[in-house]
Amino acid sequence: MTVKQRNKILAEMTDEVGTLVLRNNYAQNTALANAVAQSPSLLHAHQRFMRRLGRDGALDRSLEFLPNDRQIRELLNNGKGLSQPELAVLLAYTKITVADELIGTGLPDDPYLTGLLHAYFPTLLRERFTEAVDGHPLRREIITTVLVNDTVNAGGSTFLHRLREETGASIEEIVRAQTAARVVFRLGQVWDAVEDLDNRVPAEIQTRMRLHARRLVERGTRWLLNNRPQPLQLTETIEFFAERVEEVWSRLPELLRGADLEWYRSILDELTGFGVPEELARRVAGFSSAFPALDIVAIADRTGKDPLAVAEVYYDLADRLRITDLMDRIIELPRDDRWQSMARASIREDLFAAHAALTQDVLTSGGDDAGPEERFKAWEEKNAAILGRARTTLEEIQGSDTFDLANLSVAMRTMRTLLRSHS
């Protein structure tokens, strides 16, 4: 290529390069808007993360004008969180430290991530010089940079730190799981659709929709960490789950019952009331109930049954045993320190596991063509005595004035008793 030819190509790419830069700036501003919305509720997590960075020698809080522990206590007392400039500093340090850790792993070499390398370059370059892009000397560094940006922008500054605390998984394992969860739950498409609503719906509604999506992906990440072999194989995992999860998701309005259906309708009505297109509003409304699709697909695979048949039993069981109400109480537990967060996460994962196991057991009851009501009735008849005692205990707990680890732990023991009775 001559200098003249090079200059001509550079000129042709000017507009797209500008667009790529602005896209990156937009994504970071979106991440900060999400962080500001959650700042008060995540202040304890921000504090623990800053302490860890300090212990690792990666952060000097005074140098970066970040609050010390005394100042954080004042913020907590006043119900406030970190300011946007402080959150921006923490976002930058998160990306720097995560990139430093990931570059030394095998993750940048995963074939699935080659698409990130190509997306980094303007269209003209990646189409005309594909081999040169594939063989770029900074291939691993580019993939790592793009991957870290996508991971942290989607999950927030403390996401990786919190999941490492809760699960003990490595940063590489968490990033792998979140990458798969983002694709399976189509986070990119949802956020693009939310972006298209700029200046058409209130900005706070857009932020709330993004945070609904973030929580779904975070729950999916935990599930993949706890239920699939590690380190996760990205291509294999995405191919196994993506279409099956979408099949369940598309039928949620027909599958949901009771409290789950009420929540779905309330979110749908709220979003459409603010001018969100119905298709997008339906997808966002289903976020809180779409996460179990991972369990549903896994159960379908183990039992050889259709995912929709499994989903019918799963959501029917959630309504009959008021599992959703119990989960809401667990989510409301405090997480002011690492141990509270881990206890909360542990009891929540136990409930998800119990729900999945009960679903699989109910599926074995009734005939091959039985519907969820028939299956539950057959299962109930086999376990009438233990189910009656369990219902009494669960109803007493759900009628309590307060909920803490004590009574919720008893609730989980009751659920496990149901499992032991027919294991």
N, C-alpha and C positions, 0 to 999 in steps of 0.2 A: 504494500500500500504506500502510495506517495504521500507527501505532506499535504498536497492539495486534496487528495482523496480523504485523508484523515480529517482535515478541517471541514470538508463538506459533510462528512458523517456527524461530526460533533455539532455542527450547526443544525442539522436535521433532528438531532436528539434533544435540543435545548428545551423545548416545551415539555417533553415527557420527563426529563430529568427534574425540571421544576415541579411537575406534578408529583413525582415520587417523593421529593423533599417535603412538599406540603402535606402529603399523605402521612408521612412519618410525624410531622409536627402535630397534625390533627389527632393522630392516635395517642400521642403523649398528653395532649390537652384533655382528651377524653379520659385517659387514665387518671389524671389529676382531678377531674370533675368527680369521678367515681370515688377517689380517695377522700376528697373533701366531704362528700355525702356520708361516708362511713367513719370519718375521723374520730368523733367522740366514742363510738362503740368499739373501735379497735385501738384505743390509746394504750391499753395494757399490752397488747401485742406489739405496738410500735416501741414501747419502752423495752420489752424483752429483746426485741430485735436489735435495737440500738446498743443495749448492753452486750449482746453477743458480738456485734461488730467491734465494739470497744475491746472486749477480751481478746478477740482475734487480731487486734492491732490494725484493723481496717478503717476505723472511724475515731476521730477526736471530736466529741460533741461540742466542746467549747470553741474549737477552731471553726466549726461549721455553723455556730450560733444555734445549735439545737438544744432544747431544754434539758436541764439536768433532772435528777430524780425528785428533788424538792419542788422544782417548777412543775413537773408532771403531776405531783400530788395536788398542787393548786388547781391545775387544769381539771383533774378528776373531781375535785370538790365543787367546781363550778360547772360541771357537765360539759366541758369543752374538750377539743382535741387539738392536734397539731394544725398549724396554719398552712395555707397552700404553699408558700415559699419553703416551709420546713418539709412538707411532704414531697416537694420537688427535689430537695436535696436527698432525702431518703430514697426516692425513686432512682436517682442517679447512682447512689452507692449500691443499691440492690443489683442493678444491671451490671455494674463493674465487677462486683464480687462473684455473681453467678457466672458471668462470662469467664472469669479467671478459673473457676472450678470446672466448668463444662469443657473447656478447650482441651483439658487433659484426659478426657474420657473418650470412649468410642462413639458417643452419640453423634458428633458432626459427620461421621462416616456412614451413618445409617442411610441406605439407598432411598428410603422414603423422603428424606429431607433434601434431596437434590432439587426438588421444585422450589425450595426457598432460595437456593443459589441462583436459579434462572430468573425468579421474580425480582431479584435485587437489581438486575440490569435492564436497561431500556429494551423495548421490543426489537428494535433494529439489530442490536448487538446479539441478543440471544437467538434470533432467527438466522442471522447471516453468519455468525461465528460460534455455533453451538459447541464445537470441539474445543475451541479456545476457552469458552466459559467453563466447560466441564474440567478442563485442565488448569484452571486459574491457580497460580501459586498461593493465593490467599483463600483458597476454596473453603478450608475448615474454619478460618476466622470469619469469613462472610456468613457462612451458615450459622455459626454460633451467635453472631451479632443479631441476625434476623430472628433466630429462634428465641433468644433471650428477650428481645423487644416484644415479640408476640406473646410469650409466656407471662412476662411481668405486666405488660399493658392489660392483658386479659384478667390476670389473677390478683394484681395489686402487689404492693411492696412487701407485705408480710406473708403472702400466700405460701411461698416455698418454706419460709421459716416455721410457720405454724404447722404445716403438714409434716415437716421433719420432726418437730416436737411430738406431734400426735402419733405418728406411725413409725418413726425411727428409720424411715427410708432415706436413701441418699438423694442428693439434688438431682443427679442424673435420672434416677428411677421416677422421681416426682415429675420432672419435666417430660419424660416419656409418657407417663400416664395422662398428664394434662394435655399434651399434644394430641393423643388419641381421643380423649374426651371432647376436645374442641371440635374435632372433625366429626365424630359420631353424632354429636348434638348440633352440628351445623352452626357453631357460634359465629363464624365469619359471615355467613349469609344473613344471619339475624342482625348483627351489628351494622352491616351494610344497609339493610332495610331501615334500621333505626336512624342511621345517618341521613338517609334520603328525606327524613322528616324534619331536617333542620329548618327553622323559621316557619314551620307549619304546625307544630305542637309545642307546648312549653318545654324548655330545656330540662326541667326537673323530671318530667315524664319520660324523656329519653334516658336520663340517668337511671331512673327506677327500672326501666326495661332492661338496660344493660346489667344492672345489679341482679335482677332476677336471673338473667342468663349466666352471670358469673357464679351465682350460688349453685345452679344446676351443674356447671362444669366442675366446680370444686367438689361437689358430692360424687360426681362421676369419677373424678380423679381418685378420691379416697377408695371408692369401690374397686377400681382397677388395681390399686396398690394392694388391697386386702384380699382380692379374690382371683387374681390372675398370676401366673408365674412371672417372676422378675429376673432380669430386666425385661420389660415388655417389648415384644416384637411389634413395631408400629404397623407395618403393612398387614400382617396377619390379623392383628387385633381389630383394626379398622374394617377390614374386609369381612370379618366374622360378625361384627356388631352393627355396622352402619345401616344397612338396608332393613334388617330385622327391627332395630330400634325405631326407625322411621315408620315402619308398618304399624307398630303399636301406637306411636305418637299420633299418627294420622287418624286413629280411631278413638282417641281419648274421650271425646264428648259422649260416645256411646258406652264406654267402658266404666267411667267413673260413677261412684255412688256416694250418697250421703254428704259428709263434710267435704270430701274431695271435690265433688261436683259443685257444691255451693261456692267453694273457693274459686274454682275455675270460672264459674259464671260471674262472680263479683269482679274478678280481674278483667274479664272480657268486657263487661258492661262499663267499667271505669275507663278502660283504654279507648274503646270505641267512642265513649262520651267526649273524650279529648281530641277526637279526630284521627285516631290511629286506624289505618285500614284493617278491615275485619280479618283478613288472612294473617297478617302479622300479629294482631291482637290475640287471635286464637292460639298462635304458636307460643306467645309469651305467657298467656293464661295457663298453658299446659306445662310450663317449666317445673312447677313444684311437684307435679304428678308424673313427669316424664322420666325422672331419674330411675325409678324402679324398673324401667324397661330393660336395664342391664341385667338385673336379677331374672326378669321374666324370660329374656333370651337365653340366659344360661340354664334355667330350669327346662325350657323347651328342648335345648340341646341334650340335656341329661336324660330326659324322659321320652324323647322322640315325638313329642306332641307339637302341635301348631302354636306359635307364639301368641296368637290372639286367643286361643282356648286357654292358655296359661294366664293371660292377662285378665280374662273374665273372672277366673277364680281368685286371682291375686287382689283385684280391686273389690270384689264382692266380700272377701275375707276381711279386708281393711275396714269396710263399713260394719260388718256384723260384730267384729271384736273391738271396734272403736280404736283401731291401731293408730289411725291418723291423729286422734285426740291425744293419745299417749305420746306420740312423736312431738306434737306441738309443745307438750309440757317439758320434754327433754330439751328441746331447742331453747326454751326459756331459761334453762339453768344458767347461773352465772359462769363466766370464764375469765375471772379477774387475774388469775395467775396460770402458770403452766399446768399445774396439777388439776385445777378445776377444768381447764380446757381438755386435758387428757381423759379425765373421768367422764366428762360430758360426751366426748367423742366415743369413748369405749361403750357406754351404755346405749348410745344411739346406734352404733354399728351392731351391737348385740340384738337390738330390736329389729333392724333390717334383716339380719341373719335368721332370726326366729320367724319373721313373717315369710321369708322365702322358704324355709324348711316346712312350715305349716302348709304353705301353698302346694308344695310338692306332695305332701302327704294327702291333702284333700283331693288332689288330682287322681290318686289311686283308688278313691272311693266312687261308687256308682258305675254305671256301664260306660262303654267306650263312647257312646254318643250322648252321655248325660250332660246337662247344662250345669252352670255353677250352683244353682239352688239345689238341684238333685244331688250333686256331689257333696255339698255341705250337709244336707239332711242325712245322707248315708254316713258321712264321717261323724256327724253329731250323735247318731244312734250308737255307733261303736264306742264313743268316748263320753257318753252322757254324764256319768258321775263326776269325772275329773273336770269336764267342761263346765258343769254347773258350779262347782267350787271355785274354779278359776274366774268365772264371770262375776261371782259375788265379790271376790277380792278385788278384781279390776274396777268394778263399779264403785266400791268403797274408796279406792285410791283416786279415781277420777272425780269423785265428789268431794275430795279434800279441799280445804281452804287454801293450803299452801302446798307447793311441790318442791321437794329437795331430793338429794341423792338417796336418802333413806327410803322414802316410800316408792320412788321410781325404781330403786334396786329390788324392792319386793315385787313390784310389777313385773320386772324382767325375770325374776325367779319363778313367778307364776307362769309366764310364757314358756320358760324352759321346762316347767313341769308338764305342760301340755305336750311338749315334744317328747319328753322321756316316757310319757304314758303309752306312746305307740311307736317308739323307735325300735 
